[in-house]
Amino acid sequence: MKEFISTFFVCLIICWIFTFFFAGLILNNIWAIIILIAFLLSVFITIFMKQESRIEELEKKVENLLNNKQD
């Protein structure tokens, strides 16, 4: 739970700083909002895709280790 709280507060501070500097640009320009949303979506999708490939690699390694142990 401590890890979540610390991560939450760091994200909260980063969002506050970002809003302080860029809120005027984003709220006055529809293209800036679209670009921001597209950027955030691409970051999340990239993270999940990399995580999926890492999980698949780990599954293969565990399977190989189990097969070597059984032999």
Secondary structure, DSSP 8 states (H G I E B T S, - for coil): -HHHHHHHHHHHHHHHHHHHHHHHHHHH-HHHHHHHHHHHHHHHHHHHHHHHHHHHHHHHHHHHHHHHHH-
